[in-house]
Structures are given as structure tokens and as C-alpha cells.
């Protein structure tokens, strides 16, 4: 899945998008670390944000909303 996501220059990919009937998705936010509006702490966080989520559940939403260009392959 990671090869597929990077091959399409995406930053997110869900298993059903590649024909896998499981609840799993990948996120690689490192491309966003190059954004000029971010401070050093935010850049450092994003540089290393590469995670796989299996059977994810949203427990709580916190923090400020921020605008960015969509990079998930599920949204054309």
C-alpha cells in the first residue's frame, strides 16, 4: 500500500482503495513539512508523521483547524 500511495504522490491511502476489505489506512504527512507557514516545531512533527492505522476509532477531536491542500488519494 505504501508503494501505491507514494507512486501516486499521495499522503493517505485506505485499504479498500486497493481492493482490501479491511479497516486500515496509511498516512504520510512528511510532504507537508515543506510548507513555509509552519514553524520549526510543526515542521519537525510533520517530517516524522508516517503511521498505519488499523481498525481506527475517533475518540476525541482537539486542536485548531488548519487549511492545506488535500493529498489523500480517496478525494480526486
C-alpha positions in Angstrom: 0.0 0.0 0.0 2.8 2.4 0.8 4.3 1.9 -2.7 0.9 2.6 -4.3 0.4 5.7 -2.2 3.9 7.2 -2.9 3.7 6.1 -6.6 0.6 8.3 -6.9 2.2 11.2 -4.9 -0.5 10.8 -2.2 -0.2 11.3 1.5 -3.0 8.9 2.5 -4.5 5.6 1.3 -7.2 3.4 2.6 -7.1 -0.4 2.2 -10.5 -0.5 0.3 -9.0 1.8 -2.3 -6.6 -1.1 -3.3 -9.2 -3.8 -3.0 -8.6 -4.9 0.6 -11.8 -5.4 2.6 -10.2 -4.3 5.9 -10.3 -1.2 8.1 -6.8 0.2 7.6 -5.3 3.3 6.2 -1.8 4.8 5.9 -0.8 8.5 6.3 2.5 10.1 5.4 2.3 13.8 6.2 6.0 14.4 5.6 5.4 16.3 2.3 3.5 19.0 4.3 6.7 19.7 6.4 7.9 21.9 3.5 5.1 24.4 4.0 6.5 27.9 4.5 3.8 28.9 7.0 4.8 26.3 9.6 7.1 26.9 12.5 10.0 24.6 13.3 8.1 22.5 15.8 5.3 21.9 13.3 7.7 21.0 10.6 9.6 18.6 12.8 6.3 16.9 13.8 5.2 16.5 10.2 8.6 15.3 8.9 8.2 12.2 11.0 4.4 11.6 10.8 4.1 8.3 9.0 1.6 6.0 10.5 -0.6 3.0 9.8 -4.0 2.9 11.4 -5.7 -0.5 11.9 -9.4 -0.6 13.0 -9.3 3.1 13.8 -11.8 4.8 16.1 -12.1 8.6 16.7 -12.1 9.0 20.4 -11.7 12.8 20.6 -11.1 15.7 18.3 -9.0 18.6 19.6 -6.8 21.4 18.3 -7.2 24.2 15.8 -8.3 23.6 12.2 -5.7 24.4 9.6 -6.0 24.8 5.8 -3.9 22.6 3.5 -4.1 21.1 0.0 -5.8 17.7 0.1 -3.4 14.8 -0.6 -5.4 11.7 0.2 -6.0 9.6 -2.9 -9.6 8.9 -1.9 -10.5 12.5 -2.8 -10.0 13.3 -6.5 
